[in-house]
Amino acid sequence: MRQSIVAFLLFVIRLGAPLAHAQCKPGDPTGYFEGTATSMQAGKLEVSLNLTCPDGNYSGELVSPVGTYRVDGGAFVDGFLKLQFGAGGDHISVEMQQDSGALKGTFHAGEDRGPVELRRTGEARPESELIPTLDISKAQWHEDVRFYGAELPKRHINAFHHVSREEFQAQITALDQKIDRIDSDAIFVGLARVAALVGDGHTHFNAPDDIANFPLKVLSFGNDYHIVAVAGDTDRRALGARIIKIGDTPFAKARDLLLSLTPQDENPNLGLVVIEQTMTQGLYLHGLGIIPDHDAASYTLVDQHGKEFTIRVRGTKMAESKTWDWTYVSREAPLYRENPNERFWAEYLSESRTVYCNFRGYNTLEKDAPAWMELVKSKAPDKVVIDLRQNGGGDFTLGQKFVIDPLRALPNINKKGHLFVLISPYTFSAAMSNATQFRSTTAAILVGEPIGEKPNSYQEARAMRLPNSHIVARYSTLKYTFVPGAENVVRPDKEIDRDWKSYLAGRDPVLEWVLAHKK
């Protein structure tokens, strides 16, 4: 539950600035190491360290079931190897002593710590060998598919809670038999569909970083899917248009194919998330046979006047797509779209005497939450709004510690009509957990759309890499029960469906309802 569907999620929290230099010299420890780290939070984890010393500075990465971390700094001094690793603004520090080819010591990751022991198994590997890729031979794909079929049942806490063992193995065998007749995109998508059959949202494959992203953002409104934003030189006529065909594939058929990538034992709303995200990604569209080329696609659209036209777009790699400057169909930006690069921010709405808090992620929560709480206390607002609609997860215990518990302790806020939590199908993992905790431990009113993930399900994701493609496969290791004895879905107390006219006008009916709500 402390790991998200959208990217690697980390069990670490910010530790401090990395070392200024990762200094090393000939004879200092380098190579490929494998071993274990025992975490207070996650238990015993298999880890690997690929460590090199180019140009007198340490380089490499640490791979663990909860994430992959790059070397940020370090040195070898008096027989002790001190390294720091970072990912997404978070850090791990490790101090180990060299002992007959082994490295033994301790890691620290915020409040988490524990022993680590690594043994050198060979020379350091070129970094290119560790990057996930679909460009491998058919023989290597056979090995990877069979590896997944054998390993997932061993590692998942209950891989057959939804699909039978026989059906799972039959799907692995069927994919294995097709490998020589299909391309790598189709093989990857085939693996993704097998993972979806397992059923829980934390069991899935991470797509390689070089996936082709098309410069479109799509949202559903009822049965219609509209293009709500474009980037680059994309034809601006597409803004607001409804999709009726992708390539030569009618949209209804494309939608059904994309639904096969949805975790099959979660609630239907999770399908909205999967479809909206994958219908602009060339890997999935090509792998499902919807388009003939994963680097380019045509979309047939209908504008607001009923005029049909076609646009053609080309894909961009993940890293490049993060720098896109988006143009939205709505001229006015609702509050929830502001500060898109911030994970936790707040604003006081003086007219309604409301503190609005946009809670998108957990990485900066420990740092940012105290200032937010001071804002709440200093303004003494009539209402506090916690917006979880864009939150894909992290560590739910941090949400409880820094958000839920402080609000619960404020008697003027923790009562009906004063505390509101906004939810959507995108509210996932730790955010879903925190939504249920708000409901069970505070007087919060939940507003928005039902959450796609089931509150009683398999979570706490770990990761393994396929041996040849190095693609990361995620799997669940614990089962949580957040709503015992109730319907296995998180429904809002006040359900408000998406409305195209409101979106087009830049309005937010969910927040508007909260601000107008009478105590």
Backbone torsions as a table, in degrees:
resi	resn	phi	psi	omega
1	MET	NA	-17.6	-179.8
2	ARG	-89.9	7.6	176.4
3	GLN	-119.8	145.9	-174.3
4	SER	-100.0	163.8	175.3
5	ILE	-82.3	-27.3	-172.8
6	VAL	-76.9	-21.9	-172.7
7	ALA	-173.2	174.5	176.7
8	PHE	-62.9	139.9	170.6
9	LEU	-109.4	147.7	-167.9
10	LEU	-113.7	141.7	175.7
11	PHE	-89.2	-1.1	179.8
12	VAL	-91.2	161.0	172.0
13	ILE	-125.3	165.5	-171.7
14	ARG	-56.3	127.7	-176.6
15	LEU	-103.5	-29.4	-176.7
16	GLY	143.2	-179.3	-177.3
17	ALA	-69.9	141.4	178.3
18	PRO	-70.0	164.8	176.1
19	LEU	-61.7	147.1	-174.7
20	ALA	-67.2	-34.3	-177.8
21	HIS	-136.5	144.4	176.4
22	ALA	-104.0	74.2	-169.5
23	GLN	-82.3	144.1	176.9
24	CYS	-157.7	165.5	-179.1
25	LYS	-143.6	165.9	178.7
26	PRO	-53.8	135.9	-178.9
27	GLY	96.1	-17.3	175.5
28	ASP	-71.8	158.2	-175.5
29	PRO	-59.5	126.7	170.5
30	THR	-144.5	166.7	176.8
31	GLY	132.1	-169.3	177.5
32	TYR	-107.2	123.0	-175.7
33	PHE	-119.2	144.8	174.9
34	GLU	-132.4	147.8	179.6
35	GLY	174.4	-147.1	-175.4
36	THR	-136.8	154.4	169.3
37	ALA	-130.2	133.8	-178.2
38	THR	-107.1	110.1	-175.9
39	SER	-95.6	141.7	173.9
40	MET	-64.7	-30.6	-176.1
41	GLN	-89.3	-39.5	-169.9
42	ALA	-114.4	-0.5	179.7
43	GLY	79.0	-159.3	-176.9
44	LYS	-80.2	126.3	-175.6
45	LEU	-123.1	137.8	172.1
46	GLU	-79.2	129.9	-178.2
47	VAL	-134.2	159.5	174.0
48	SER	-135.6	149.3	179.7
49	LEU	-129.9	121.1	173.5
50	ASN	-106.0	111.1	-169.2
51	LEU	-125.0	123.9	178.4
52	THR	-124.6	168.2	-179.5
53	CYS	-134.4	65.1	177.5
54	PRO	-80.1	133.8	174.0
55	ASP	59.3	31.4	174.8
56	GLY	76.9	12.5	178.8
57	ASN	-131.9	137.0	178.7
58	TYR	-67.4	142.9	176.6
59	SER	-145.3	157.8	177.1
60	GLY	144.0	-163.5	-178.7
61	GLU	-151.3	151.8	174.6
62	LEU	-108.4	125.4	-179.3
63	VAL	-111.2	126.7	178.2
64	SER	-135.3	166.6	179.1
65	PRO	-64.2	-15.5	-179.2
66	VAL	-105.7	1.9	177.3
67	GLY	160.4	170.1	177.9
68	THR	-119.1	132.4	-171.5
69	TYR	-128.4	133.5	178.2
70	ARG	-86.9	148.8	175.1
71	VAL	-66.7	123.8	178.0
72	ASP	-101.6	-26.8	-177.2
73	GLY	-174.8	166.3	177.6
74	GLY	159.4	172.0	178.9
75	ALA	-165.1	159.3	175.3
76	PHE	-112.9	112.1	-173.8
77	VAL	-134.0	126.1	175.5
78	ASP	52.3	41.3	176.7
79	GLY	82.8	1.2	-179.8
80	PHE	-113.5	130.9	175.7
81	LEU	-98.2	118.4	178.7
82	LYS	-113.6	121.7	-178.6
83	LEU	-130.6	149.2	168.8
84	GLN	-123.9	141.1	-179.0
85	PHE	-124.0	147.0	179.8
86	GLY	-136.3	154.4	173.0
87	ALA	-162.5	124.6	175.8
88	GLY	61.1	29.8	179.7
89	GLY	87.2	-1.6	179.2
90	ASP	-105.4	158.6	-171.8
91	HIS	-139.4	149.0	171.8
92	ILE	-125.7	136.4	171.8
93	SER	-113.2	141.4	-179.0
94	VAL	-132.4	134.1	173.5
95	GLU	-126.2	121.0	-174.5
96	MET	-136.1	149.4	176.1
97	GLN	-104.7	137.9	179.3
98	GLN	-79.4	132.0	-176.7
99	ASP	-148.3	98.4	175.7
100	SER	53.3	51.3	178.0
101	GLY	83.9	-4.1	179.4
102	ALA	-111.1	156.6	174.6
103	LEU	-119.1	122.4	-177.7
104	LYS	-129.0	134.5	-179.7
105	GLY	179.5	-142.3	-172.6
106	THR	-139.2	143.7	171.8
107	PHE	-110.3	152.5	174.1
108	HIS	-129.1	133.2	178.2
109	ALA	-141.9	86.5	-175.2
110	GLY	63.0	-122.4	179.7
111	GLU	-83.6	-8.2	-179.3
112	ASP	-95.1	146.3	177.4
113	ARG	-161.5	168.6	178.2
114	GLY	167.3	174.1	-179.3
115	PRO	-75.4	150.5	176.1
116	VAL	-136.7	138.6	179.3
117	GLU	-139.5	123.0	-176.6
118	LEU	-127.5	139.7	177.6
119	ARG	-119.2	134.5	-178.2
120	ARG	-70.6	126.2	-179.2
121	THR	-111.0	-4.6	179.1
122	GLY	166.9	-174.7	178.1
123	GLU	-68.4	156.3	177.0
124	ALA	-59.5	141.7	-179.1
125	ARG	-91.3	146.1	173.3
126	PRO	-56.9	139.8	-176.1
127	GLU	-58.6	-30.9	-179.1
128	SER	-63.2	-25.8	-179.5
129	GLU	-72.3	-18.1	-175.2
130	LEU	-101.3	-6.7	-178.6
131	ILE	-79.7	128.5	177.3
132	PRO	-56.6	135.2	-179.0
133	THR	-148.7	150.9	174.1
134	LEU	-97.7	-2.6	-175.8
135	ASP	-89.5	74.1	177.7
136	ILE	-131.0	168.4	-176.8
137	SER	-75.4	164.5	176.6
138	LYS	-60.9	-39.7	179.5
139	ALA	-62.2	-38.6	178.7
140	GLN	-69.1	-35.9	176.7
141	TRP	-64.9	-40.8	176.5
142	HIS	-56.2	-44.8	-179.0
143	GLU	-64.6	-42.4	-178.6
144	ASP	-65.0	-44.3	-179.3
145	VAL	-64.0	-43.3	179.3
146	ARG	-66.8	-36.4	176.7
147	PHE	-59.9	-46.8	-179.7
148	TYR	-62.6	-43.3	179.8
149	GLY	-61.0	-33.2	-179.4
150	ALA	-84.9	-37.4	-171.2
151	GLU	-85.3	-36.0	-176.3
152	LEU	-57.8	-46.7	179.1
153	PRO	-60.4	-28.2	179.4
154	LYS	-75.3	-34.2	-170.8
155	ARG	-95.5	-34.8	179.3
156	HIS	-69.9	140.4	-177.3
157	ILE	-63.8	-29.8	178.3
158	ASN	-161.3	76.7	-174.0
159	ALA	-63.7	-18.3	-173.9
160	PHE	-114.8	36.3	175.7
161	HIS	-75.6	-19.9	180.0
162	HIS	-123.4	-51.4	178.1
163	VAL	-95.5	146.0	178.9
164	SER	-75.1	156.5	176.7
165	ARG	-58.5	-39.6	-178.3
166	GLU	-64.8	-43.1	-179.8
167	GLU	-68.6	-40.4	177.8
168	PHE	-58.6	-49.8	-178.9
169	GLN	-67.0	-33.3	177.6
170	ALA	-64.7	-39.3	179.3
171	GLN	-69.5	-37.8	175.7
172	ILE	-62.5	-44.8	-179.9
173	THR	-63.9	-42.8	-180.0
174	ALA	-62.8	-41.7	178.1
175	LEU	-65.5	-42.4	179.3
176	ASP	-59.3	-38.7	-178.7
177	GLN	-73.2	-19.9	-179.0
178	LYS	-92.2	-12.9	-170.9
179	ILE	-52.7	-41.7	-176.2
180	ASP	-71.2	-11.2	-177.4
181	ARG	-108.9	-6.2	-176.1
182	ILE	-126.1	164.8	-178.4
183	ASP	-90.5	179.0	-173.9
184	SER	-65.6	-35.5	177.9
185	ASP	-60.9	-44.3	-179.7
186	ALA	-66.6	-34.5	178.1
187	ILE	-66.6	-46.0	178.9
188	PHE	-60.0	-46.0	179.7
189	VAL	-63.7	-36.0	175.9
190	GLY	-60.3	-42.1	176.0
191	LEU	-64.2	-41.1	179.4
192	ALA	-61.7	-36.7	179.0
193	ARG	-70.4	-35.5	176.0
194	VAL	-64.2	-44.0	178.2
195	ALA	-61.2	-37.8	179.3
196	ALA	-64.2	-31.4	178.4
197	LEU	-65.1	-29.8	177.2
198	VAL	-57.5	-38.9	164.5
199	GLY	117.0	-34.3	-174.6
200	ASP	-94.7	149.4	-173.2
201	GLY	-67.7	-16.4	179.9
202	HIS	-90.2	-1.4	176.0
203	THR	-105.2	107.3	-175.6
204	HIS	-165.4	177.8	176.6
205	PHE	-109.2	139.2	170.9
206	ASN	-83.6	127.9	178.1
207	ALA	-70.9	148.0	175.6
208	PRO	-59.8	155.4	-176.9
209	ASP	-67.5	-21.7	-176.9
210	ASP	-88.5	16.4	175.6
211	ILE	-56.8	141.1	-179.5
212	ALA	-81.9	116.0	176.6
213	ASN	-100.6	131.2	177.4
214	PHE	-91.2	143.8	-171.8
215	PRO	-77.3	57.3	-179.0
216	LEU	-137.2	144.3	168.7
217	LYS	-117.5	133.7	-173.7
218	VAL	-125.4	138.7	173.7
219	LEU	-133.0	151.7	179.3
220	SER	-97.7	144.4	174.8
221	PHE	-136.5	100.5	-171.0
222	GLY	66.4	-128.4	179.0
223	ASN	-91.6	-2.1	-177.5
224	ASP	-98.8	143.9	176.9
225	TYR	-117.2	119.0	-176.6
226	HIS	-110.2	147.1	171.5
227	ILE	-82.4	115.5	-173.4
228	VAL	-102.2	-12.6	178.0
229	ALA	-157.6	150.3	177.1
230	VAL	-134.8	160.8	179.2
231	ALA	-135.6	167.9	178.1
232	GLY	63.1	-140.5	-177.6
233	ASP	-97.0	23.1	179.9
234	THR	-60.4	139.9	179.0
235	ASP	-54.0	116.4	-177.8
236	ARG	-66.5	-13.7	175.1
237	ARG	-61.8	-21.2	-178.0
238	ALA	-69.6	-21.8	-176.7
239	LEU	-60.2	120.3	178.8
240	GLY	86.2	-11.2	-176.7
241	ALA	-71.6	154.1	-180.0
242	ARG	-97.1	136.4	-178.8
243	ILE	-81.7	129.5	176.0
244	ILE	-120.4	-12.1	179.6
245	LYS	-160.1	141.6	171.9
246	ILE	-118.4	118.5	-169.7
247	GLY	60.9	-129.8	176.2
248	ASP	-99.2	8.7	-175.1
249	THR	-95.8	120.4	175.6
250	PRO	-55.3	145.1	-172.9
251	PHE	-60.2	-38.5	-178.6
252	ALA	-59.2	-39.8	178.7
253	LYS	-70.6	-42.0	178.2
254	ALA	-60.8	-40.0	179.5
255	ARG	-61.7	-44.6	-179.6
256	ASP	-64.1	-39.3	178.3
257	LEU	-64.6	-43.1	179.3
258	LEU	-66.3	-31.0	178.2
259	LEU	-63.4	-23.8	179.5
260	SER	-67.4	-13.1	177.9
261	LEU	-90.2	-2.6	-179.3
262	THR	-80.0	133.2	173.6
263	PRO	-51.8	121.0	-165.1
264	GLN	-77.0	-11.1	179.7
265	ASP	-110.8	17.3	173.2
266	GLU	-100.0	177.1	-178.1
267	ASN	-76.6	154.1	-172.7
268	PRO	-55.9	-30.7	-178.1
269	ASN	-60.6	-23.5	178.2
270	LEU	-65.6	-25.7	176.1
271	GLY	-61.4	-32.6	177.1
272	LEU	-59.8	-42.7	-179.6
273	VAL	-63.3	-48.1	-177.5
274	VAL	-62.0	-46.3	-178.2
275	ILE	-64.3	-46.5	-178.3
276	GLU	-61.9	-35.3	-178.5
277	GLN	-80.0	-39.1	-172.6
278	THR	-87.3	-17.7	-176.8
279	MET	-76.1	-0.8	174.1
280	THR	-119.8	21.2	-179.0
281	GLN	-122.7	122.2	-172.3
282	GLY	-63.0	-34.4	-179.0
283	LEU	-57.2	-48.2	-176.2
284	TYR	-74.2	-41.6	-179.3
285	LEU	-64.3	-41.2	179.1
286	HIS	-73.4	-41.8	-179.1
287	GLY	-62.8	-27.9	177.6
288	LEU	-89.2	-1.8	179.2
289	GLY	81.0	15.8	-178.7
290	ILE	-79.2	-35.7	177.4
291	ILE	-129.1	153.7	-176.1
292	PRO	-84.1	-14.1	-175.0
293	ASP	-137.4	126.0	-176.0
294	HIS	-76.4	-10.0	-179.6
295	ASP	-94.6	-7.1	-178.5
296	ALA	-150.9	152.6	179.5
297	ALA	-152.7	152.8	171.7
298	SER	-112.6	142.1	177.8
299	TYR	-123.5	125.2	174.7
300	THR	-93.3	128.0	-170.1
301	LEU	-127.2	162.7	173.4
302	VAL	-127.8	124.8	-178.9
303	ASP	-84.2	-177.9	-174.5
304	GLN	-66.5	-15.1	178.9
305	HIS	-97.8	4.4	179.2
306	GLY	86.4	7.0	-179.2
307	LYS	-82.7	130.4	-178.9
308	GLU	-95.4	136.8	177.6
309	PHE	-154.6	168.7	-176.6
310	THR	-125.5	137.4	173.0
311	ILE	-117.1	156.1	176.4
312	ARG	-125.2	133.7	-178.3
313	VAL	-129.1	154.7	175.5
314	ARG	-113.4	151.9	-176.2
315	GLY	-85.6	157.4	177.9
316	THR	-131.7	144.4	179.7
317	LYS	-63.9	157.7	-174.1
318	MET	-53.1	-49.8	-176.6
319	ALA	-60.4	-40.0	-179.1
320	GLU	-71.1	-36.6	-177.5
321	SER	-66.5	-21.6	179.6
322	LYS	-69.5	-15.8	-179.3
323	THR	-97.7	2.7	-178.9
324	TRP	-60.7	144.1	173.1
325	ASP	-101.5	111.6	-171.7
326	TRP	-87.5	141.8	170.4
327	THR	-111.7	122.1	-176.5
328	TYR	-97.1	155.4	179.5
329	VAL	-69.3	-32.3	-179.8
330	SER	-86.5	127.3	-178.7
331	ARG	-70.3	-34.1	177.6
332	GLU	-95.2	132.8	179.5
333	ALA	-95.2	121.2	176.4
334	PRO	-64.3	162.7	-173.9
335	LEU	-57.8	-38.5	-175.0
336	TYR	-65.8	-17.1	179.3
337	ARG	-89.9	-5.2	-179.2
338	GLU	-75.2	157.8	178.8
339	ASN	50.0	57.4	-171.8
340	PRO	-63.8	-21.3	-178.1
341	ASN	-93.7	-0.8	-179.8
342	GLU	-98.2	138.2	-177.3
343	ARG	-89.5	-22.4	-178.4
344	PHE	-152.8	113.2	179.9
345	TRP	-148.3	160.6	-175.1
346	ALA	-140.9	157.8	178.2
347	GLU	-148.4	141.1	177.2
348	TYR	-92.6	123.3	178.7
349	LEU	-98.1	97.5	-169.4
350	SER	-64.7	-36.8	-175.7
351	GLU	-62.1	-36.9	-179.8
352	SER	-104.2	4.1	-178.9
353	ARG	50.8	54.3	-175.8
354	THR	-128.5	135.5	169.1
355	VAL	-97.0	114.9	177.8
356	TYR	-97.9	130.4	179.8
357	CYS	-124.2	118.9	176.4
358	ASN	-93.1	111.0	-173.6
359	PHE	-110.7	90.2	-176.4
360	ARG	-94.2	-22.5	-175.4
361	GLY	-166.5	176.4	-169.4
362	TYR	-110.9	-9.0	-171.4
363	ASN	-60.4	-35.9	-177.4
364	THR	-109.3	13.8	-170.9
365	LEU	-63.2	-46.0	-177.7
366	GLU	-59.5	-35.5	-179.9
367	LYS	-77.2	-40.4	-171.1
368	ASP	-89.3	-28.3	-173.3
369	ALA	-62.3	-38.9	-179.7
370	PRO	-58.7	-41.4	179.0
371	ALA	-65.4	-38.1	177.1
372	TRP	-62.9	-43.0	-179.7
373	MET	-65.8	-35.3	175.7
374	GLU	-63.8	-37.5	176.8
375	LEU	-62.0	-44.7	179.2
376	VAL	-60.6	-45.8	-177.2
377	LYS	-69.3	-38.1	-176.8
378	SER	-73.4	-33.7	-178.2
379	LYS	-86.7	-20.3	-176.7
380	ALA	44.9	58.4	-172.7
381	PRO	-71.4	163.1	172.9
382	ASP	-74.9	-32.5	-176.7
383	LYS	-137.2	148.9	169.7
384	VAL	-124.3	131.5	-178.8
385	VAL	-118.4	123.6	175.3
386	ILE	-107.9	113.8	-174.6
387	ASP	-98.1	105.7	179.5
388	LEU	-102.3	13.5	-171.4
389	ARG	-69.1	-20.4	179.8
390	GLN	-114.0	16.2	-174.0
391	ASN	-94.9	113.4	-178.8
392	GLY	-92.8	1.6	172.6
393	GLY	121.2	179.8	-176.7
394	GLY	164.2	-122.1	180.0
395	ASP	-114.6	107.6	-174.4
396	PHE	-65.8	-24.4	179.0
397	THR	-67.1	-29.8	175.9
398	LEU	-69.2	-41.0	176.4
399	GLY	-60.7	-39.9	178.4
400	GLN	-66.5	-43.5	-175.2
401	LYS	-70.1	-43.6	-170.5
402	PHE	-100.9	-12.1	-178.4
403	VAL	-122.7	-57.6	-173.6
404	ILE	-67.9	-53.1	-176.4
405	ASP	-61.1	-43.4	177.4
406	PRO	-62.4	-37.4	178.2
407	LEU	-70.4	-37.2	179.7
408	ARG	-62.2	-27.0	-177.8
409	ALA	-83.8	-2.0	-180.0
410	LEU	-102.6	102.1	-174.8
411	PRO	-63.1	-27.2	-179.7
412	ASN	-78.3	-15.3	178.4
413	ILE	-104.4	-40.0	-176.0
414	ASN	-81.8	67.5	173.7
415	LYS	-155.5	158.1	-173.0
416	LYS	-55.5	135.3	177.3
417	GLY	87.1	0.6	-179.4
418	HIS	-118.4	-22.2	-177.2
419	LEU	-123.8	127.3	-175.5
420	PHE	-132.7	142.9	177.4
421	VAL	-126.0	126.2	-177.8
422	LEU	-99.0	131.2	-175.8
423	ILE	-131.1	162.6	-179.1
424	SER	-156.5	177.1	174.3
425	PRO	-60.4	-23.0	179.7
426	TYR	-81.3	-7.5	177.3
427	THR	-74.3	107.7	-167.2
428	PHE	-133.6	155.4	170.7
429	SER	57.7	-121.1	-177.0
430	ALA	-59.4	-34.1	178.8
431	ALA	-65.7	-38.7	174.8
432	MET	-62.3	-43.6	179.1
433	SER	-59.9	-45.9	-179.9
434	ASN	-64.6	-34.2	176.7
435	ALA	-61.8	-43.3	178.4
436	THR	-67.3	-33.9	178.1
437	GLN	-69.8	-37.3	173.6
438	PHE	-57.6	-44.9	-178.0
439	ARG	-65.9	-41.5	-173.3
440	SER	-84.9	-22.5	-174.2
441	THR	-117.9	-5.6	178.2
442	THR	-132.7	-179.0	178.1
443	ALA	-94.8	19.1	-175.7
444	ALA	-62.2	145.0	172.1
445	ILE	-103.1	124.2	179.0
446	LEU	-88.8	132.1	-175.2
447	VAL	-133.3	139.8	176.0
448	GLY	133.7	-133.4	-178.6
449	GLU	-114.0	156.1	176.6
450	PRO	-59.1	146.6	177.5
451	ILE	-79.1	140.6	-177.1
452	GLY	-75.2	-32.2	-178.3
453	GLU	-81.9	140.2	176.8
454	LYS	-73.6	139.6	-179.7
455	PRO	-73.4	-23.6	176.7
456	ASN	-110.7	96.2	-173.2
457	SER	-162.2	-177.8	-176.2
458	TYR	-91.1	129.2	-173.5
459	GLN	-144.9	-145.7	-177.9
460	GLU	49.3	72.5	-171.1
461	ALA	-72.4	144.6	168.2
462	ARG	-123.1	175.7	-175.2
463	ALA	-137.5	150.1	169.9
464	MET	-137.4	153.9	178.4
465	ARG	-105.1	137.9	172.9
466	LEU	-68.7	144.4	-166.7
467	PRO	-65.3	-30.1	-175.2
468	ASN	-107.0	-46.4	179.4
469	SER	-79.3	-20.4	-176.2
470	HIS	62.3	16.5	174.8
471	ILE	-63.7	140.5	-177.8
472	VAL	-89.8	123.7	175.1
473	ALA	-106.8	127.3	179.2
474	ARG	-97.9	149.4	179.2
475	TYR	-152.0	154.8	-175.6
476	SER	-89.3	146.2	-177.6
477	THR	-124.4	-5.1	178.0
478	LEU	-142.9	156.8	171.0
479	LYS	-113.0	131.2	179.1
480	TYR	-110.8	149.8	173.1
481	THR	-127.0	105.0	-178.9
482	PHE	-102.5	-16.3	178.7
483	VAL	-133.1	74.5	-177.2
484	PRO	-66.0	137.7	173.5
485	GLY	70.2	15.6	-178.5
486	ALA	-127.1	174.3	174.8
487	GLU	-55.7	136.1	-174.0
488	ASN	-84.0	62.9	178.7
489	VAL	-159.5	146.2	175.3
490	VAL	-100.1	103.3	178.2
491	ARG	-100.6	145.1	176.7
492	PRO	-71.3	154.1	173.1
493	ASP	-68.1	-33.3	174.1
494	LYS	-125.2	108.1	-178.5
495	GLU	-88.5	129.2	179.8
496	ILE	-131.2	110.9	-178.9
497	ASP	-73.2	157.2	175.4
498	ARG	-64.1	143.9	-178.2
499	ASP	-131.4	120.6	-174.5
500	TRP	-62.8	-42.1	-178.2
501	LYS	-63.7	-39.1	178.6
502	SER	-66.3	-42.1	179.7
503	TYR	-63.0	-43.2	-179.0
504	LEU	-60.5	-33.6	-179.5
505	ALA	-85.1	-1.9	-179.5
506	GLY	77.8	21.9	-178.9
507	ARG	-95.2	161.9	177.0
508	ASP	-128.2	89.5	-176.5
509	PRO	-59.1	-28.1	-179.2
510	VAL	-67.5	-51.8	178.8
511	LEU	-66.5	-36.4	178.6
512	GLU	-59.9	-40.5	179.0
513	TRP	-63.0	-42.3	-179.8
514	VAL	-62.9	-46.3	-177.2
515	LEU	-65.8	-28.6	179.9
516	ALA	-89.2	-10.1	-175.3
517	HIS	-64.2	132.0	178.6
518	LYS	-91.2	133.9	-178.1
519	LYS	-68.7	NA	NA
